[in-house]
Amino acid sequence: MMDRLSPLLSVLDKSDFVYIIGVAGDSGSGKTTFASAIRNILGDGIVAIISLDDYHLYDRNERKARGITPLSPLANDLDRLERDVERLKQGLPIEKMVYDHSTGTIAGPYPFSPGKIVILEGLHAFYRENLRRLCDFKLFVDPDPDVKKEWKLKRDTASRGYSEQEVRGELAQRAVDFSAYIAPQRHYATAVIGISFSRFGRNLGWEEDVYRISLDLSSWDHYPLGTGFSFDLGYLFKTYGRPFSLTFLQGTSGGKRSGTLEMDGFLPRDCAGSLARFLEKTTGRDPGGNVHESRPLTPTHLARLLVCGCIVAHRLSLAGGNGM
């Protein structure tokens, strides 16, 4: 149950400001999973998610007949999306369509009301300048091509009714549109999540959800001060038998210091203790995943905590300014 005295909820309750998080990336990149994780950590009651797939202009059969992919802006009603996000930013309800991935059909319209935090999750979240302006925090999820291919094959054949041959054909058709319309949005992101197979074994991805994850922040000013990683070295050398690595590289972005944190392997669960405590203190919620258990922490889970820590710290920093 959410603590009504938590700093985040106190700020949100006193404010009419709607904080918008954009989550962009290719189809099958994991952006839906990240968006859901953000909502679960921050709280279902304050976070609403819009799938930008709901702004497809054509159903699956019509796209096939037209020879157009969902990655093309021409296949999506981006004008309506902009109008709707403008209304949501003002705290106003909208009516929107809903795209059903299991059947490839479009139904609606249905009413949708914003929460105090709205996540725009989809292919074109930062495609237009006005959409970028409306987003307060922009996350781009960018798996390596081999990872993306494996995920999309398994997802679309298991839950979306595609054959493996159809998926491979669609991947080839979409490659050009990805390079033209989706990949350039990475440049505008506040944070970029990179995903590749673990150096400790490619099979660890599907078997134990262990991938090599990088978090690239355009400015580490978004990161909450006073939180970091800690390790019991005695425990690591004497008892802990699973490999992991952490690497930090500093760079510049737009004339400001930026940095990339890379995480891989089986991270000791207590290493994220201070970050988990920050999230619990500021949101009034357990950040999930039983961070203090003895089993290892996956880089994916740690990346979700890091992103949520940045989002919470940024939203709280707006208190007293345009966020109140």
C-alpha positions as CSV (number, residue, x, y, z in Angstrom):
1,M,0.0,0.0,0.0
2,M,1.4,3.4,-0.9
3,D,2.5,5.7,1.9
4,R,0.5,8.9,1.5
5,L,3.3,10.8,3.3
6,S,6.0,9.8,0.9
7,P,7.8,12.7,-0.8
8,L,6.8,11.7,-4.3
9,L,3.1,11.3,-3.5
10,S,3.1,14.5,-1.5
11,V,4.5,16.4,-4.4
12,L,2.1,14.8,-6.9
13,D,-1.0,15.4,-4.7
14,K,-0.2,19.1,-4.5
15,S,0.5,19.5,-8.2
16,D,-1.6,19.7,-11.3
17,F,1.6,19.1,-13.4
18,V,1.5,15.8,-15.4
19,Y,4.9,14.3,-15.7
20,I,5.4,12.5,-19.0
21,I,7.9,9.7,-19.6
22,G,8.6,8.6,-23.1
23,V,9.8,5.1,-23.8
24,A,10.9,4.6,-27.4
25,G,12.6,1.8,-29.3
26,D,12.1,-0.8,-32.0
27,S,9.3,-3.4,-32.1
28,G,10.3,-6.2,-29.8
29,S,13.0,-4.2,-28.1
30,G,11.7,-4.6,-24.5
31,K,10.3,-1.1,-24.2
32,T,6.9,-2.5,-23.0
33,T,8.6,-4.5,-20.3
34,F,10.5,-1.4,-19.1
35,A,7.4,0.7,-19.1
36,S,5.5,-1.8,-17.0
37,A,8.4,-2.1,-14.6
38,I,8.5,1.7,-14.1
39,R,4.8,1.6,-13.3
40,N,5.1,-1.3,-10.9
41,I,7.9,0.4,-9.0
42,L,6.4,3.9,-8.9
43,G,2.8,2.7,-8.3
44,D,-0.1,1.6,-10.5
45,G,-2.3,4.3,-8.9
46,I,-0.2,7.2,-10.1
47,V,1.1,5.9,-13.4
48,A,-0.9,5.4,-16.6
49,I,0.6,3.9,-19.8
50,I,-0.4,4.6,-23.4
51,S,0.8,2.2,-26.0
52,L,1.5,4.2,-29.2
53,D,0.6,1.1,-31.2
54,D,-3.0,2.4,-30.5
55,Y,-2.3,5.1,-33.0
56,H,-1.7,2.8,-35.9
57,L,-3.8,4.0,-38.9
58,Y,-4.2,0.5,-40.4
59,D,-4.8,-3.0,-39.1
60,R,-2.4,-5.8,-39.9
61,N,-4.0,-6.9,-43.1
62,E,-4.3,-3.4,-44.5
63,R,-0.6,-2.7,-43.7
64,K,0.3,-5.9,-45.6
65,A,-1.8,-4.9,-48.6
66,R,-0.2,-1.4,-48.6
67,G,3.3,-2.8,-48.2
68,I,3.9,-0.5,-45.2
69,T,5.4,-1.3,-41.8
70,P,4.2,0.1,-38.4
71,L,7.6,1.8,-38.1
72,S,6.8,4.2,-40.9
73,P,5.3,7.5,-39.6
74,L,2.8,7.3,-42.5
75,A,1.3,4.2,-40.8
76,N,0.5,6.1,-37.7
77,D,-1.8,9.0,-36.7
78,L,0.9,11.2,-35.2
79,D,-1.2,14.3,-35.5
80,R,-3.8,12.8,-33.3
81,L,-1.1,11.6,-30.9
82,E,0.3,15.1,-30.5
83,R,-3.2,16.5,-29.8
84,D,-3.9,13.8,-27.3
85,V,-0.6,14.2,-25.5
86,E,-1.2,18.0,-25.3
87,R,-4.5,17.3,-23.5
88,L,-2.9,14.7,-21.2
89,K,-0.2,17.2,-20.3
90,Q,-3.0,19.5,-19.1
91,G,-4.6,16.7,-17.1
92,L,-7.5,16.3,-19.5
93,P,-9.0,13.0,-20.6
94,I,-8.9,11.7,-24.2
95,E,-10.6,9.1,-26.3
96,K,-8.3,6.8,-28.3
97,M,-8.4,3.6,-30.3
98,V,-6.9,0.3,-29.1
99,Y,-4.7,-2.0,-31.3
100,D,-5.1,-5.7,-30.5
101,H,-1.8,-7.5,-31.2
102,S,-3.3,-10.9,-30.9
103,T,-5.6,-10.3,-33.9
104,G,-3.9,-7.3,-35.6
105,T,-7.2,-5.3,-35.4
106,I,-8.2,-1.8,-34.2
107,A,-11.2,-1.1,-32.0
108,G,-12.6,1.9,-30.2
109,P,-12.6,4.7,-29.4
110,Y,-12.3,4.2,-25.6
111,P,-11.9,6.8,-22.8
112,F,-8.5,7.3,-21.2
113,S,-7.7,9.5,-18.2
114,P,-4.2,10.5,-17.3
115,G,-2.4,9.8,-14.0
116,K,0.0,12.2,-12.4
117,I,2.6,10.3,-14.4
118,V,2.0,9.2,-17.9
119,I,4.2,6.8,-19.9
120,L,4.1,7.1,-23.7
121,E,5.5,3.7,-24.9
122,G,6.0,3.1,-28.6
123,L,7.9,3.4,-31.8
124,H,7.6,7.2,-32.3
125,A,7.6,8.7,-28.9
126,F,10.4,11.2,-29.8
127,Y,9.9,11.3,-33.5
128,R,8.4,14.8,-33.6
129,E,9.9,17.8,-32.0
130,N,6.6,18.6,-30.2
131,L,6.5,15.1,-28.7
132,R,10.0,15.5,-27.5
133,R,9.1,18.8,-25.9
134,L,6.1,17.3,-24.1
135,C,8.2,14.4,-22.6
136,D,9.9,15.2,-19.3
137,F,12.1,12.1,-19.3
138,K,13.0,10.2,-22.4
139,L,14.1,6.5,-22.3
140,F,15.3,4.7,-25.4
141,V,15.6,0.9,-25.3
142,D,18.2,-0.4,-27.7
143,P,19.0,-4.1,-27.8
144,D,21.7,-5.5,-30.1
145,P,20.3,-6.8,-33.4
146,D,20.9,-10.5,-32.4
147,V,19.1,-10.0,-29.1
148,K,16.2,-8.2,-30.8
149,K,15.9,-10.9,-33.4
150,E,15.8,-13.7,-30.8
151,W,13.2,-11.9,-28.7
152,K,11.0,-11.0,-31.7
153,L,11.0,-14.6,-33.0
154,K,10.0,-16.1,-29.7
155,R,7.4,-13.4,-28.9
156,D,5.7,-13.2,-32.2
157,T,5.5,-16.9,-32.8
158,A,4.3,-17.6,-29.3
159,S,1.8,-14.9,-28.7
160,R,1.0,-13.0,-31.9
161,G,0.2,-15.8,-34.3
162,Y,3.1,-15.4,-36.7
163,S,5.1,-18.2,-38.3
164,E,8.9,-18.1,-38.0
165,Q,9.2,-17.4,-41.7
166,E,6.8,-14.5,-41.4
167,V,8.8,-13.0,-38.6
168,R,12.0,-13.3,-40.4
169,G,10.5,-11.7,-43.5
170,E,9.0,-8.9,-41.4
171,L,12.4,-8.3,-39.7
172,A,14.1,-7.8,-43.1
173,Q,11.3,-5.5,-44.3
174,R,11.5,-3.4,-41.2
175,A,15.3,-2.9,-41.1
176,V,15.2,0.0,-43.5
177,D,12.4,1.8,-41.6
178,F,14.1,1.2,-38.3
179,S,17.3,2.9,-39.5
180,A,15.3,5.8,-41.0
181,Y,12.7,6.5,-38.4
182,I,13.4,4.8,-35.1
183,A,17.2,4.7,-34.5
184,P,17.6,8.5,-34.9
185,Q,15.4,9.0,-31.8
186,R,18.2,7.6,-29.7
187,H,19.9,10.9,-30.0
188,Y,17.2,12.7,-28.1
189,A,17.0,10.4,-25.1
190,T,17.7,11.3,-21.5
191,A,18.7,7.7,-20.9
192,V,19.6,4.8,-23.3
193,I,19.3,1.2,-22.2
194,G,21.6,-1.1,-24.3
195,I,21.1,-4.9,-24.2
196,S,23.5,-7.5,-25.4
197,F,24.2,-11.2,-24.7
198,S,26.2,-11.7,-21.5
199,R,29.9,-12.3,-21.8
200,F,29.4,-15.1,-19.3
201,G,27.2,-17.1,-21.7
202,R,24.7,-16.3,-24.4
203,N,22.3,-18.9,-23.0
204,L,22.0,-17.0,-19.7
205,G,19.5,-14.6,-21.4
206,W,16.5,-16.9,-21.8
207,E,17.5,-19.3,-19.0
208,E,18.2,-16.7,-16.2
209,D,17.3,-13.3,-17.6
210,V,21.0,-12.3,-17.5
211,Y,22.1,-9.9,-20.2
212,R,24.9,-7.4,-20.5
213,I,23.0,-4.1,-19.8
214,S,24.4,-0.6,-20.3
215,L,22.8,2.6,-19.0
216,D,23.9,5.7,-20.9
217,L,22.7,9.0,-19.2
218,S,22.9,12.3,-21.1
219,S,23.5,13.9,-17.7
220,W,24.2,12.1,-14.4
221,D,22.6,15.2,-12.7
222,H,19.4,13.1,-13.0
223,Y,20.9,10.4,-10.7
224,P,19.9,10.6,-7.0
225,L,22.8,11.8,-4.9
226,G,23.8,9.6,-1.9
227,T,23.0,6.3,-3.6
228,G,25.6,3.9,-4.9
229,F,26.7,0.3,-5.0
230,S,28.2,-1.6,-2.0
231,F,29.8,-5.0,-1.8
232,D,30.9,-7.3,1.1
233,L,34.3,-8.2,-0.3
234,G,34.7,-10.9,2.4
235,Y,31.5,-12.5,1.2
236,L,32.5,-12.2,-2.4
237,F,35.9,-13.9,-2.0
238,K,34.8,-16.6,0.5
239,T,31.3,-17.5,-0.5
240,Y,30.0,-15.8,-3.7
241,G,30.7,-18.0,-6.7
242,R,29.0,-16.2,-9.6
243,P,30.7,-13.9,-12.0
244,F,29.7,-10.3,-12.6
245,S,31.3,-7.0,-13.9
246,L,30.6,-3.3,-13.6
247,T,32.2,-0.8,-15.9
248,F,31.8,3.0,-16.0
249,L,32.9,5.2,-18.9
250,Q,32.7,9.0,-18.8
251,G,32.0,11.0,-21.9
252,T,30.2,14.2,-23.0
253,S,26.8,14.9,-24.5
254,G,25.8,18.3,-25.8
255,G,28.7,19.9,-24.0
256,K,27.8,18.3,-20.7
257,R,29.4,15.4,-18.8
258,S,27.7,12.1,-19.5
259,G,28.5,8.5,-18.6
260,T,27.7,4.9,-19.4
261,L,27.4,2.2,-16.7
262,E,27.7,-1.3,-18.0
263,M,26.4,-4.2,-15.9
264,D,26.8,-7.9,-16.6
265,G,26.5,-11.3,-14.8
266,F,25.1,-12.2,-11.4
267,L,25.2,-9.1,-9.3
268,P,25.2,-9.5,-5.5
269,R,21.7,-8.5,-4.4
270,D,22.8,-6.2,-1.6
271,C,24.8,-4.0,-4.0
272,A,21.6,-2.1,-4.8
273,G,20.6,-1.6,-1.1
274,S,21.0,2.2,-1.0
275,L,19.2,2.7,-4.3
276,A,16.3,0.4,-3.1
277,R,16.1,2.4,0.2
278,F,16.0,5.7,-1.8
279,L,13.1,4.4,-3.9
280,E,11.3,3.0,-0.9
281,K,11.7,6.3,1.1
282,T,10.7,8.6,-1.7
283,T,7.8,6.5,-3.1
284,G,6.6,4.8,0.0
285,R,6.7,1.5,-1.8
286,D,9.0,-1.5,-1.8
287,P,10.8,-1.3,-5.2
288,G,10.0,-4.9,-5.9
289,G,12.0,-8.0,-6.7
290,N,12.9,-8.6,-3.0
291,V,16.2,-6.7,-3.4
292,H,17.5,-7.9,0.0
293,E,17.1,-11.6,-0.8
294,S,20.3,-13.7,-1.1
295,R,19.8,-14.7,-4.8
296,P,21.7,-12.6,-7.4
297,L,20.3,-9.4,-8.9
298,T,20.1,-9.4,-12.7
299,P,21.5,-6.4,-14.7
300,T,18.0,-5.9,-16.2
301,H,16.5,-5.5,-12.7
302,L,19.2,-3.2,-11.6
303,A,18.8,-1.1,-14.7
304,R,15.1,-0.7,-13.9
305,L,15.9,0.5,-10.4
306,L,18.5,2.9,-11.7
307,V,16.1,4.4,-14.3
308,C,13.3,4.7,-11.7
309,G,15.8,6.4,-9.3
310,C,16.6,8.9,-12.0
311,I,12.9,9.6,-12.8
312,V,12.0,10.0,-9.1
313,A,14.9,12.3,-8.4
314,H,14.1,14.4,-11.5
315,R,10.4,14.7,-10.7
316,L,11.2,15.8,-7.1
317,S,13.7,18.3,-8.4
318,L,10.8,20.0,-10.3
319,A,8.9,20.7,-7.1
320,G,8.7,24.5,-6.6
321,G,9.3,25.0,-10.3
322,N,7.3,24.0,-13.3
323,G,6.4,20.8,-11.5
324,M,4.2,22.4,-8.9
